[in-house]
């Protein structure tokens, strides 16, 4: 960086002196930018290293572009309409449609932060909105392996009985790409919290995705295992604090829009509009 700054200063000084001594320096074929550097050297008492001056500007430009890239922040937004908001197999909208959306900011270093919200049917205890705030760091371990480490805070700002329902979760995942197949192995852990009944929760999951040739269609599948306060059977009132959720689906992408449909199920008792199997359709857009 010091080399570039010094080169810029030397070039500016030499050009300024030369212009005061020789006002009639016209553009030439050898220097389409406007100055004949050899003429500059001849018209002044300053010794000019022409090769060094010609090399200085590209070096400065390259450094400047790198500085801009390193400080780049990307902003994005998303919105979706789903026929049923399912969180790890459990309906949080009582089988009714939900509208969702969020905003994200990502730095070129890999750090990111965002907010996301969805309408829910949580009754007096949880209210009618879930608000998630999250941040983390992601990147590439190789051309085919990615990582993501972060934390997420679940808030229910419209609950109206003063209960402690908010909780947080620590998340980590690895992504693998092999041709058209993408696989994610992830874990989420919520430490003991009052809102979870002084219990903790562990969630392990695997996601699969594969594109269908050169078409805009893709297939996806998911399986997750919960052990703790948020296990679907426990939420359904069975007392069993472990359970499995799963889904299979397909999606169609067109520009910024995507339409998806999935069949979602959970292990344990089937409670209508809560833990029963369901076909869920979603249309989303990202900007």
Secondary structure, DSSP 4 states (H G I P E B T S, - for coil): -HHHHHHHHHHHHHHHHHHHH-S----BTTBTTS--HHHHHHHSSS---HHHHHHHHHHHHHHHHHHHHHT-EEEEEEEEEESS-EETTEESSTTS-EEEEEEEEEETTSEEEEEEEEE---HHHHTTEEEEEEEEEEEESSSSEEEEEEEEEEE-TT-SS-----EEEEEEEEEEEETTEEEEEEEEEEEEEGGGTSEEEEEEEEEEEEE-TTSSEEEEEEEEEEEETT-HHHHTTS---EEEEEEEEEEEEETTEEEEEEEEEESS---TTTTS-EEEEEEEEE-
